[in-house]
Amino acid sequence: METCTISLKVNGRTYKLQVPPGETLLRTLRDRLGLTGTKEGCGSGECGACMVILDGKAINSCLVLAPDCDGAEILTVEGLAPDEEELHPLQESFINHGAVQCGFCTPGMLMSAKSFLDKNPRPSREEIKTALSGNLCRCSGYKKIVDAVEAVSTNSSFHLSQGESNIGHSFVRRDAIEHVRGISKFGADISRPGMVFGKILRSDYAHARIKHIDTSAAQNLEGVLAVVTGQDVQQGYFGVDIKDRLVFATDKVRYRGDAVAAVAAVTEEIVKKALRLIKVDYEPLPAVFDAVEASEPRAPIIHENLQDYEISFDTQRKGNVCTIANVKLGDLDKGFADSDVVLEDTFSTQIQHQASIEGHAALAEVDARGRIKVWSTTQKPFAMRRYLSQSLRIPISSIRVEATKIGGGFGGKLELIAEPYAVVLARKCRRPVKIVYTRDEEFLATTPRHKTLFWVKSGIKKDGTLLARHVKLVYDTGAYSGNGPTTVTLSCQLAAGVYRIPNLFIEGYCVYTNKMNCGSMRGPSGPQTTFAIESHTDNLARKIGMDPLDFRLKNLLEKGEKTGVGQTLVDVDYKKVVNAAADAIGWRNIKKQENVGKGMACIFWLSGGWATSATVKVNEDGTVSLVTGAVDMGTGYLYTSVPQIVAEELGLNAEDINLVQGDTDRTTYDHGIGGSRGTFTIGRVAQMAASKVREELCKEAAERLGVFPGDLATRDGWIFLKADPEKMVSFAEISYDRHIKKGGPIFASIQFLPEMDEIDPKRVKGLSFTAFKGNTLGCHAAIVKVNPDTGHVEIKRYVAAHDIGRAINPMAAEGQIEGGVSMGIGFALSENLLIGDKGEVLNPNFSDYKLLTSLDVPETEPVIVEVPAAYGPFGAKGLGEPTMAPPAAVIGNAIFDATGIRMRHTPMTPESVFGQISKRLRK
Amino acid sequence: MIEAEYVAPSNLGELFKSIEGRAERVKFVAGCTNVLPDLRAQNPAPMLLVDLTGIEELRRIEENNGVISIGSLATMTELAASEIIRTHGPILASAARALGNPLTRNRATIGGNIADASPAADTAPPLLALEATIHTEGASHAKREIPVEEFFIGPNQTVLNQGELITRITFPIPKDPSASSHIKFGLRNAMAISVVSVAVVLEMQGNLCHRARIALGSVAPKPIRAYLTEKELEGRKITEEVLESCAEVVKKEISPITDIRASAQYREHVTGVLLKRALWQAAREGENSTNGNI
């Protein structure tokens, strides 16, 4: 192919390059110049991750041809800081304001901000939001990013709260500096010598039998190194709760996206060509896309061998229903009979996608002895190793998984995605193989949030006392069960976790359809259940003319009471949280205005447990390393709260804690990050290890000082006598001597499987797990304005109160709340993965899968409530997930208050709101 | 990556020379904001990419004898910032400001937006309302001047021949006193593809509308003029009653479709809402224009 000779001046250096005419500037920067700080999030100019400054203008480098840049001057994030020592003020400000979460959108954001401030040094806040409106961020809700840019424009300095204690102050995350300099290595940024590229051939049918696959033409294409189908590899069924899935479909495909073959070749272009040369002969089968239809007796069966699949819990399975979960309590009929008012409602929700700006990526390399190393964007390196072993029948000992930096996870990076294909291709061609998912593939073939249907019926007394509730909830899990059964289990727990309901019956169903497998998205089941239950709660209150706030206060469970599944609530104060939200928004003083309304909703949540372990070791200089098998998916807990906890336990500064994470060879086991367990569980095990190390340090110091260990205290790396602080010895001195002279180094390794809380086994049936500890409540409230002509909903104010036990790092906690709310508002108003009548995804891109931009997200007001959990480190509870559950119900309730119409389906688009308004007008 | 040959002429003479005999394979590119995603999705046969960005003569925005001329390479950012456009075609500046996002606006050109001929093309309704003319040049320097309402044929289809290039777009400065308004209704406040967009230019005498030019986007296979509605309005005072009748008439001349962004029914309804609002704004506040979710 013809090439063009171009000269580029990038970050002050001139490069002469030969590039093919069709190459984008993004590829040139990343692949030829190794400047991987510029990210690819979508490849079609819809996310801003690849933004650079070209001759003074902010542009998407994925939409610029490299030859067009001949003679141009380009600034990338790597060139933003003046030198190695000093940062650009924007970089500094992003770090200090907590504007960096996963770090993937950060380079683009910084460059947008820089190019904007160069032209407009004193902008308004609105102008900043406009300037950043081409850069999508999935983590932050934009508020802290706008804060950071505004601070630079006003030249205001920022002082983080500092205190005596490591706990409760906004320690900035250690890795933020790597993100703002663009040197963090995310999945797609990793390369290996001799590396080639892999890609997956996916089914064009939603449901079809595979009759024959002809790969010969692809095999013969020059540059192709490996073509693999289900015939070529040993496979084992895998799955979270039900093992119902294979890496390659062999007998039949069950959704448009099921993997049929994979190819590795020397360039991505050849891989794509080869995929087109593979001929698959299908016999189409009737498909079903709706969970209710799929539950009917005559529906096409998606898994003929459902009964034979290995399952990890006890449930009923029939037809396309792979889980039936029940919670039963009291006497439902009597409860309804005793009620003054009985009300029924139905609600439904859409498929929401995690839509991390970083897609999935995996790189696999096989060494001379056949041992496989996998670099992956996974949230669960150890589980990934196990899944790979199960699905490809490879011994666990032959696999090493190392997690890369994760550019946002949100539960989308929990399962086998690109990894097994990279592994089989690398084994076949004996070259490192990298697979990076396109944005399209992200939407077609990963694990988004379940579409659901809820039917809720409740009975209440005239005074608002809840007497009875019957709920049916249906989760559409797609072609495979994935995390469906667990999500249904959680949904049942949530539906029974907020209010006192003596007579209760919840029926949960998890149903296969011919769509992509749905999984765990941030707070799985939270937004769906909350939308249904909390919208219904308002309907009940309205029915008897009671203020929805009072109705909630009347029925909220109290400490010591049991939830519907029989879990005893400890360390909670629901009313405190609800009152905090009500006070913050001024609930009782909001004046009634036309088309303006207020709404609130609560979410009950738990802090995830599961097994973990940690090693804390003291280095020769008295600094400490924390070694954990867990990873950080972008929330920052491993860079903020966990080191703060370790430092506080030891008497050290958080800055002195080094971190080793997420590698199955170098660290000990962790279950994987999710379930709001980061601070709660990994923080706890790290605290236990630190405590043991402290004990040993004190023992050693006591010997030296000739005192009792109990009389000693530690601070800033020193151990001193409480009664006489002059008497002291440093960690460094003790540790050095232990390393060199006697006894060996000081460290502690702790394994920990948090206990589950007891539930009442008589009340439940078919649940995939019991109950986690760390109960917590969130309550959000908002004021919205509805435009009756178009149905457009504008959020005027949004308040989010969460009980987080103890705010180890308030700034990080606010970041979780603001980001979660933004995602929840996306669920409420705009995000919707649409499936066509042939099972095809209609909007697999960021232009029509509408994430909210900086101009759409309101500035959330976080309210932190602290009701310490005895079981959590320094009282902390989990926070990440519940933050995104309430917005749909809050907004739905506020729309009702504003207009009297009840929205029953998400997302509540302008058209759907207007549809309800006009329906009412016609009546 | 797409397979292609590449030329980057620095003037029109060079351009036509470089594509001689190869016109059928030519793909003109400038901002690339539509072309690159499209090409990536289509796996096209190898082609000749003709990069226009070096042709300085296609960049100018100028006024000559009451006519505004915009080079086809003018970007949305340039249009939105241009004093000439803000003064004489504020609805075009408003549409330019509403396209995509700041990063796209820095690259996307008016020529590209028109040549792409999306029914939702942001700059089309203002150009229709301003009665613009599209100037083109093709092989052997054949020049054409095409009224914008004849330029679009259907979704992504225009009267352009293969190898024919938009060089500039002109429109006469609306007669004084005139008023205009532009409203884009999308599903986000940025990065939105319009559900409906409306541009109006009215020649007013007091409250009497004596000439109206009304254009709509996203409600037909191509951006359209609403001729019947214009007739309905002309010669009448702008009252609520007149606005209501315009909103009824306009429904007869649009043919919206149902797609993933909105249903035909909703588009029809919103067209009426936006039209009333645009006319009211234009009549009352002259050159006030807005966009986004309202």
Interface residues (C-beta under 8 A of the other chain):
Chain A: M1 E2 C4 P20 P21 G22 E23 T24 R27 G43 S44 G45 E46 G48 M51 K57 A58 I59 N60 C62 L63 V64 L65 P67 D68 D70 S112 F116 T130 A131 S133 G134 N135 E268 E269 K272 R276 N787 D789 T790 H792 E794 S830 L834 L842 N843 F846 S847 D848 K850 L852 T853 S854 L855 D856 T909 P910 E911 F914 G915 S918
Chain B: M1 I2 E3 A4 E5 Y6 A8 V29 G31 C32 T33 L36 P37 L39 R40 N43 L49 D51 T53 T77 G100 N101 P102 L103 T104 N106 R107 F185 L187 R188 N189 A190 M191 I193 I260 R261 A262 S263 Y266 H269 V270 V273 G292 N293 I294
